[in-house]
Amino acid sequence: MKKLFISLFFFFAAVCSVWASSEELEKALNLLNAGKPDEAMNIVSEKLKTETDSADNYMAMGLIQLEKGNYASAKENFQQALRLNRKIVAAHYMLAMIYEKEDNIEQAVDKWQKIVKYSKDDTLKSLAKKHIKQLKGELSD
């Protein structure tokens, strides 16, 4: 499941141009993709010591935590990224998936709705609408 989250994120990051240009983050994400989350974490942890106002750093740390199976920490990092920039579609997406996994339907619906609001990608909006419809059906059962 976590590999699916990360694979989907890389797709959405490319489509939505989430990442600012940063060699360190690119290196960390390449390490993460190569199955070396601890090495990736070292890089991002160092960046977070001096760049606490970078949503990209929190997004990267969230992905690393997700890869390590630390869903609570991943969720905190994605939430922090959104506190810095509420329009990060990838953060809403990752949180929507985590909330669905936790059966937190109301929060999942909220995040999918934010994707519909902020995304410029019609395919992603369509996917979000399908999730909303399905989840709202579960709420009424």
VEXDREN-96600 format. One record per residue (C-alpha): residue number from 1; residue in one letter; chain; x, y, z. Coordinates in steps of 0.001 Angstrom, whole numbers, padded with zeros to 6 digits, always signed. Example, Ala and Ser with C-alpha at 12.3 -4.5 7.8 and 13.67 -1.06 7.14 Angstrom:
% residues 2
{r 1 'A' 'A' {+012300 -004500 +007800}}
{r 2 'S' 'A' {+013670 -001060 +007140}}
% end
This chain:
% residues 141
{r 1 'M' 'A' {+000000 +000000 +000000}}
{r 2 'K' 'A' {+002728 +002503 +000917}}
{r 3 'K' 'A' {+004537 +001861 -002382}}
{r 4 'L' 'A' {+001267 +002721 -004116}}
{r 5 'F' 'A' {+001057 +006010 -002177}}
{r 6 'I' 'A' {+004588 +006936 -003202}}
{r 7 'S' 'A' {+004177 +005881 -006821}}
{r 8 'L' 'A' {+000977 +007880 -007081}}
{r 9 'F' 'A' {+002604 +010854 -005405}}
{r 10 'F' 'A' {+005466 +010920 -007908}}
{r 11 'F' 'A' {+002907 +010921 -010699}}
{r 12 'F' 'A' {+000955 +013763 -009132}}
{r 13 'A' 'A' {+004089 +015696 -008246}}
{r 14 'A' 'A' {+005112 +015608 -011886}}
{r 15 'V' 'A' {+001670 +016579 -013106}}
{r 16 'C' 'A' {+001090 +019305 -010521}}
{r 17 'S' 'A' {+004661 +020657 -010396}}
{r 18 'V' 'A' {+004707 +020456 -006622}}
{r 19 'W' 'A' {+008436 +020528 -006062}}
{r 20 'A' 'A' {+010506 +023629 -006180}}
{r 21 'S' 'A' {+013900 +022979 -007673}}
{r 22 'S' 'A' {+016165 +021588 -004968}}
{r 23 'E' 'A' {+019069 +019252 -005529}}
{r 24 'E' 'A' {+018959 +017982 -001942}}
{r 25 'L' 'A' {+015263 +017123 -002111}}
{r 26 'E' 'A' {+015718 +015498 -005483}}
{r 27 'K' 'A' {+018557 +013406 -004070}}
{r 28 'A' 'A' {+016473 +012473 -001015}}
{r 29 'L' 'A' {+013504 +011423 -003147}}
{r 30 'N' 'A' {+015771 +009400 -005441}}
{r 31 'L' 'A' {+017155 +007635 -002364}}
{r 32 'L' 'A' {+013624 +007005 -001147}}
{r 33 'N' 'A' {+012669 +005590 -004527}}
{r 34 'A' 'A' {+015777 +003368 -004366}}
{r 35 'G' 'A' {+014579 +001890 -001067}}
{r 36 'K' 'A' {+016883 +003908 +001188}}
{r 37 'P' 'A' {+014482 +005833 +003426}}
{r 38 'D' 'A' {+016950 +006321 +006275}}
{r 39 'E' 'A' {+019454 +008042 +003997}}
{r 40 'A' 'A' {+016672 +010167 +002538}}
{r 41 'M' 'A' {+015505 +011060 +006039}}
{r 42 'N' 'A' {+018988 +012256 +006998}}
{r 43 'I' 'A' {+019014 +014705 +004098}}
{r 44 'V' 'A' {+015522 +016061 +004733}}
{r 45 'S' 'A' {+016058 +016261 +008494}}
{r 46 'E' 'A' {+019085 +018475 +007889}}
{r 47 'K' 'A' {+017080 +020692 +005542}}
{r 48 'L' 'A' {+014296 +021018 +008105}}
{r 49 'K' 'A' {+016763 +022319 +010700}}
{r 50 'T' 'A' {+017350 +025452 +008652}}
{r 51 'E' 'A' {+014322 +025611 +006337}}
{r 52 'T' 'A' {+011287 +025218 +008589}}
{r 53 'D' 'A' {+009145 +027330 +006290}}
{r 54 'S' 'A' {+009479 +025054 +003259}}
{r 55 'A' 'A' {+006363 +023054 +002447}}
{r 56 'D' 'A' {+008472 +020931 +000076}}
{r 57 'N' 'A' {+010625 +019751 +002984}}
{r 58 'Y' 'A' {+007554 +018649 +004922}}
{r 59 'M' 'A' {+006149 +016924 +001860}}
{r 60 'A' 'A' {+009410 +015003 +001423}}
{r 61 'M' 'A' {+009504 +014060 +005106}}
{r 62 'G' 'A' {+005892 +012934 +004915}}
{r 63 'L' 'A' {+006742 +010631 +002020}}
{r 64 'I' 'A' {+009701 +009220 +003898}}
{r 65 'Q' 'A' {+007585 +008583 +006984}}
{r 66 'L' 'A' {+004947 +006958 +004802}}
{r 67 'E' 'A' {+007567 +004658 +003283}}
{r 68 'K' 'A' {+008697 +003707 +006783}}
{r 69 'G' 'A' {+005100 +002928 +007779}}
{r 70 'N' 'A' {+004875 +005847 +010221}}
{r 71 'Y' 'A' {+001437 +007049 +009183}}
{r 72 'A' 'A' {+000957 +009399 +012153}}
{r 73 'S' 'A' {+004242 +011180 +011420}}
{r 74 'A' 'A' {+003499 +011245 +007696}}
{r 75 'K' 'A' {+000121 +012802 +008418}}
{r 76 'E' 'A' {+001707 +015471 +010655}}
{r 77 'N' 'A' {+004210 +016390 +007940}}
{r 78 'F' 'A' {+001565 +016629 +005217}}
{r 79 'Q' 'A' {-000575 +018763 +007541}}
{r 80 'Q' 'A' {+002395 +021050 +008220}}
{r 81 'A' 'A' {+002993 +021401 +004493}}
{r 82 'L' 'A' {-000634 +022493 +004138}}
{r 83 'R' 'A' {-000279 +024999 +006972}}
{r 84 'L' 'A' {+002482 +026581 +004896}}
{r 85 'N' 'A' {+000598 +026307 +001593}}
{r 86 'R' 'A' {-003043 +025222 +001709}}
{r 87 'K' 'A' {-003159 +024611 -002047}}
{r 88 'I' 'A' {-000703 +021691 -002281}}
{r 89 'V' 'A' {-002823 +019147 -004097}}
{r 90 'A' 'A' {-000360 +016315 -003420}}
{r 91 'A' 'A' {-000608 +016895 +000361}}
{r 92 'H' 'A' {-004407 +016816 +000204}}
{r 93 'Y' 'A' {-004185 +013641 -001869}}
{r 94 'M' 'A' {-001833 +011890 +000536}}
{r 95 'L' 'A' {-003958 +012886 +003523}}
{r 96 'A' 'A' {-007142 +011761 +001765}}
{r 97 'M' 'A' {-005603 +008328 +001235}}
{r 98 'I' 'A' {-004366 +008123 +004830}}
{r 99 'Y' 'A' {-007755 +009194 +006192}}
{r 100 'E' 'A' {-009463 +006585 +004031}}
{r 101 'K' 'A' {-007073 +003947 +005377}}
{r 102 'E' 'A' {-007965 +005066 +008916}}
{r 103 'D' 'A' {-011717 +005005 +008082}}
{r 104 'N' 'A' {-011868 +008710 +008890}}
{r 105 'I' 'A' {-014449 +009335 +006204}}
{r 106 'E' 'A' {-015299 +012950 +007036}}
{r 107 'Q' 'A' {-011648 +014042 +006881}}
{r 108 'A' 'A' {-011094 +012023 +003701}}
{r 109 'V' 'A' {-014078 +013702 +002028}}
{r 110 'D' 'A' {-012764 +017112 +003092}}
{r 111 'K' 'A' {-009380 +016417 +001499}}
{r 112 'W' 'A' {-010915 +015067 -001714}}
{r 113 'Q' 'A' {-013050 +018218 -001882}}
{r 114 'K' 'A' {-009900 +020329 -001540}}
{r 115 'I' 'A' {-008416 +018422 -004483}}
{r 116 'V' 'A' {-011463 +019282 -006574}}
{r 117 'K' 'A' {-011081 +022911 -005502}}
{r 118 'Y' 'A' {-007324 +023318 -006031}}
{r 119 'S' 'A' {-006343 +020841 -008750}}
{r 120 'K' 'A' {-006028 +021932 -012355}}
{r 121 'D' 'A' {-005973 +018334 -013565}}
{r 122 'D' 'A' {-009384 +017113 -014768}}
{r 123 'T' 'A' {-008457 +013450 -014362}}
{r 124 'L' 'A' {-007482 +014009 -010736}}
{r 125 'K' 'A' {-010644 +016028 -010119}}
{r 126 'S' 'A' {-012705 +013191 -011578}}
{r 127 'L' 'A' {-010957 +010679 -009328}}
{r 128 'A' 'A' {-011579 +012896 -006301}}
{r 129 'K' 'A' {-015274 +013204 -007163}}
{r 130 'K' 'A' {-015568 +009415 -007405}}
{r 131 'H' 'A' {-013978 +009039 -003974}}
{r 132 'I' 'A' {-016311 +011674 -002519}}
{r 133 'K' 'A' {-019368 +009928 -003946}}
{r 134 'Q' 'A' {-018245 +006552 -002635}}
{r 135 'L' 'A' {-017339 +007887 +000796}}
{r 136 'K' 'A' {-020561 +009860 +001175}}
{r 137 'G' 'A' {-022415 +006661 +000327}}
{r 138 'E' 'A' {-020593 +004995 +003222}}
{r 139 'L' 'A' {-021601 +007847 +005532}}
{r 140 'S' 'A' {-025293 +007359 +004720}}
{r 141 'D' 'A' {-025235 +003566 +005217}}
% end
